[in-house]
Amino acid sequence: MKHKYYVNKRRQTGSGKNNEVHRDGCPWMPASYYAEYLGEFDSSEDALREAKKTYPYADGCVFCCPEINHDKK
């Protein structure tokens, strides 16, 4: 099943300082003016690969995409 994914155009503050990838419907989705639509993907890994083309520090949201979250806090 494909899901819609977005990346936060603003890097997060804190230890990670990354651009978070979110699945549609995530309660931690950034405001629409910061959310860049990545597309529909079968897996969050595919969405992360797409995000990294533009945002090399992209990482998964710990809440909606924990399988691709590599931020070591």
Secondary structure, 3 states (H helix, E strand, C coil): CCEEEEEECCCCCCCCCCEEEEECCCCCCCCCCCEEEEEEECCHHHHHHHHHCCCCCEEECCCCCHHHCCCCC
